[in-house]
């Protein structure tokens, strides 16, 4: 089965995450812009969970079997270190690393 079709739609959602939208004060009135970003963040989290389950990398007691082809493709797209972060139940660490402009030796392969 070709997973590129699914990756084509799920992967860009990961790159729309913005951690600053969650840091804003909850008492401030939410405008349309922040509502859109909150929705994008939710989609990024769900896309991360979907990729984790698709590849079988999830560890949360899921009955999804390991899929070597999908896992290898994710390691090629992300880097092995970042792909291993798909195992986390809360993918915020992965999403923050993917969407920061900080260069570090462990994630330098993601900055195109």
Buried (B, 14 or more C-beta within 10 A) or exposed (E): EEBEEBBEEBBEBBEBBBEEBEEEEEEEEEEEEBEEBBEBBEBBBEBBBBBBBBBBBBEEEEEEEEBEEBBBBBBEBBBEBBBBBBBBEEBBEBBEBBBEEEEEEEBEEBEE
